[in-house]
Structures are given as C-alpha cells and as structure tokens.
Amino acid sequence: MKFTSMFINILLIVFLVYFLITLFLFFYQRKLLYHPSFNSRSSFTLDHQIEEVTIPSEKELVAWYYKKNENYKTIVFFHGNAGDLSNRIYKLNELSKLKLNYLIFAYRGFNGSEGKPYEEGLYIDAESVINWLKKNNILENNIVLYGESLGTAIAIHIAQSKNFSGIILEAPFTSMVDLGQKYYPFFPVKFLIKDKYESKKKLKNIKSPVLVMHGKKDKIVPFYMGKQIYEILSTSKLSYFNDQDDHMMEYNQDLINTIESFIDQLS
C-alpha cells in the first residue's frame, strides 16, 4: 500500500513538473525563438558605402541600402533569428563585390525597428520592403530573395506564386514544428507552437529559380532539412552543400563563386 501511494505521488510530481515546463514553453516560446540582442560578429566594418533608410511597415523598419548599378539585380536579405544587421557585415562585404545591389532590413523588434517579432508580423514587414522597392522602380523580376536560417521561411513565404528573379536559401529548415520536435521531443510542439513557419508546405508554390546552401555539420538546423527542401523543390534549382560548414556558413571563395554563378544564370 505504501509503495502504491509513493508511486502515485511520484507520478503526480512528474506530471506537475512536465505541466509547468509545458506552460513555460508556451508562454515564453517567442523569447526562446527570437534573440535580437545576440551579437556574434560585430567586429566587422563595412568596406563600402550604404544608405541607411527607414521603410514603413505597420511600424518603421531600419534598413541598409546599397545601390551599385541600377542595371544589376537587387538582393533583399532576410536575416536569421538572432543579432542585428552588423552581424551580417562580413557577408555584405562579399556580396558588394559582385554585380549586385542589396537591401537588408531589420525585422520588427530587431536593430531599432519598432515592435515585437512574430510570424505574421515578419511576413508583413517583408512585403512592406518589397513594396518599398517597387515604389523605387525595382520590379519583382529584378529582385533576388536571400534568406538566412529563419529568413529562409520568410523568403519562401513571400515568394509564393510570384516572379522574383531568384531565391537563395542559406541553412533552410522544413518547418518550425519539425525543428521544435527535434529540440523538445517529449512535448506536444505541434499544438504548443505559435510561429510554425511551415516552409515545406509552401514549396509547391515557388516558381523562381532557387539556390540552396547548407553546411553538413550544422548543429542548429540539421543538414537533412536543407537537403529535403532542395529535393521537394520542383523549380530550377542549384545546391551548395559543404562538408565542413556549421550553421553560419563559411563565406569562402567557393560559396561566393556559387552565388555569383547562380546570379549570372538568372534572366
């Protein structure tokens, strides 16, 4: 009898702990997902001149605009879930050497952009940026969407049924539900998660050529997700899968050459 009572008490404690952790994950999930203040590569400085612009969305967005030549394609850069624009300077310096213009903007809640990040809000911000470019006479067929990690889901979402010149996906994931289940396998992630970012369900709507880049040693977004994204795509596609790269890919000459080759092939 005592053993039965003790066993029931243990089960109740385990259930209570599990329930409390589940509540924590539900109410604090966006703090676990979005990390605007994280800095990893802030020591780099821009080696080219950019224009700092403010783009109207539901609230104002901070953006950097580099216009090299009006006849070149314009990359719209969708950054990942952590850090500010300066964390991407080492990439921007390399992109600026190519026959490209670029616009990189900070999502709401990042880098001085107003508001708090959430999935639908980030889609609205992305659409606002595209509309800003269109008002500045840069049309869809001259825009290349570049998504980095979380940004791949945003690039895929707004590219649906559109005629963008091309799409570059660096370290893409299939969905946030899939990724959440990898990190929290004992919790009902599918029912808890608010921002699902279900990229793999949207790939059938992509018409633009796509370059998928992923490091095989990625410890955050597993390589198999990037490979699965590539395999599902039915449009014209190119891959750059590096054996040694982790989540933030090495911006070496091989990667740069791949991006340049992809851009050159776009109509």
Secondary structure, DSSP 8 states (H G I E B T S, - for coil): -HHHHHHHHHHHHHHHHHHHHHHHHHHHHHHHH-BTT--SSTT---SS--EEEEEESSSEEEEEEE-S-TTSEEEEEE--SBS-GGGGHHHHHHHTTSSEEEEEE--TTSTT--S---HHHHHHHHHHHHHHHHHTT--GGGEEEEEETHHHHHHHHHHTT---SEEEEES--S-HHHHHHHH-TTS-HHHH-S----GGGTGGG--S-EEEEEETT-SSS-HHHHHHHHHH--SSEEEEEESS--SS----HHHHHHHHHHHHH--
